[in-house]
Amino acid sequence: MERKDFETWLDNISVTFLSLTDLQKNETLDHLISLSGAVQLRHLSNNLETLLKRDFLKLLPLELSFYLLKWLDPQTLLTCCLVSKQWNKVISACTEVWQTACKNLGWQIDDSVQDALHWKKVYLKAILRMKQLEDHEAFETSSLIGHSARVYALYYKDGLLCTVFSVDYSDELDILVSGSADFAVKVWALSAGTCLNTLTGHTEWVTKVVLQQCKVKSLLHSPGDYILLSADKYEIKIWPIGREINCKCLKTLSVSEDRSICLQPRLHFDGKYIVCSSALGLYQWDFASYDILRVIKTPEVANLALLGFGDVFALLFDNHYLYIMDLRTESLISRWPLPEYRKSKRGSSFLAGEASWLNGLDGHNDTGLVFATSMPDHSIHLVLWKEHG
C-alpha cells in the first residue's frame, strides 16, 4: 500500500475506532494482537510501558498535586525532585510540605514567609544540622584564659560572659539581685550600687536567682509584674519585685518533703513556666496556678542537671557530657563530651549561653555560646555551635 493510501486508511479506521465502545475497542485490540507476528509483538512489548506512563503531577491541578505530596516524607520528596524539572518545580513550590518538615525537626516557623523555595532551603539546612546533632558533631570547644584564681560562678547575658556569683538584673527597674551563702537574697540599686533590701527565709545557700517579667495572670500576680525566683538546696521561693523596696514571699515550691531529695543549682523561668532539676527528674510548674505540669524522668543517665529549657529542646549535663533532649519525645538526641570541670554542687560554675534555639532552631540562632564552665587551671571552657557545613 502506498504511503498516501495508508495514511488515508489509517485516518478512516482511527475515526471508526474512536466511535466504538470501550468493549468494542478492547475486542478490536485483541483481534489485531492475534493477527500480529513476532515483529509487531516485540514492538508492542518495547513501547507499552512508555505508553502506560502518565505524569500525574503535570496532569493534575496544582492544589491536588500539593495534597498528594503531603503524604510523602521529605527524603522521598527530595528524591522525586530529581525525576524532572517539572516535578522539581511543583515539589519545591509546596510551602506547607516544607514548613511541616521543618516543624517536625524542631525548627521555628515564621508563617509570614510564604516563599516555598525559602522553606525548602531551610529544610535542607535543618536536616544537616540535625544530622550533626545526632552524630555528636554540632559543637566545638574553646577556652578563655586570664584568671589567676578559682572562678566560682559564671553569668551570661546578651552575648557577654561574666565571672561573678549568682545574680540577675533589670535595666528597666535599675535593680540587681544576688544570692549568697548566708541564705539571703539581696536587692541592689544597679546604678548606685547600694543595697535596697535583704530577703530572708532560705535555710541553705541561695544557689540561683532569676529576675523575669510575669507573662500570665493569677491571684498573686499579673502579666508585666517583675518576679524574682530564688532557689536553695530544697526550695524555690517566689518574690514580687517592683520599684517598691519591701516585698514578701508569694510562694515556696519544692519537689518533695523528704529532705534527702535535693534540687540541682539550676533554675529556668520564662514568665510562664518554672523548671528545675532534681534527683527525681525535671519538674515543670505552671506559673499561673503553681501546679506541677510535668515530671520528666531520665533513667538512662543518672544525675542530669538542667542548663536550659524551651518549647522544643532542653539542655542538660552530667559529669561527663552535655546533652540535648527533644522535649516532644523526652529522648536525648545529642551529646558532647565535657572536660573535668570544677564540681561545684552549690555554686553556678557552669551555665548555658544563647537560649533562643531551645524554642526551636531557625537556621540563624544556632550560633555562639552553648555552654561554659570553670576549669581547675582557672580558665573558662567554652562549648560553641559549629558553623553550618
Buried (B, 14 or more C-beta within 10 A) or exposed (E): EEEEEEEEEEEEEEEEEEEEEEEEEEEBEEEEEEEEEEEEEEEBEEEEEEEEEEEEBEEBEEEEBBEEBEEBEBEEBBEBBEEEEEBBEBBBBBBBBBBBBBBEBBBBBEEEEEEBEBBBBBBBBBBEBBEBBEEBEBBEBEEBEEBEEEBBBBBBEEEEBEBEBBBBBBEEBBBBBBBBEEBBBBBBBBEEEEEBBEBEBBEBBBBBBBBBBBBBEBEBBEEEBBBBBBBBBBBBBBBBBEEEEEBEBBBEBBBBEEEEBBBBBBBBBBBBBBBBBBBBBBBBBBBBEBEEEBEBEBEEBEEBBBBBBBEBBBBBBBEEBBBBBBBEEBEBBBBBEBEEBBEBEBBBBBBBBBBBBBBBBBBEBBBEBBBBBBBEEBBBBBBBBEEEE
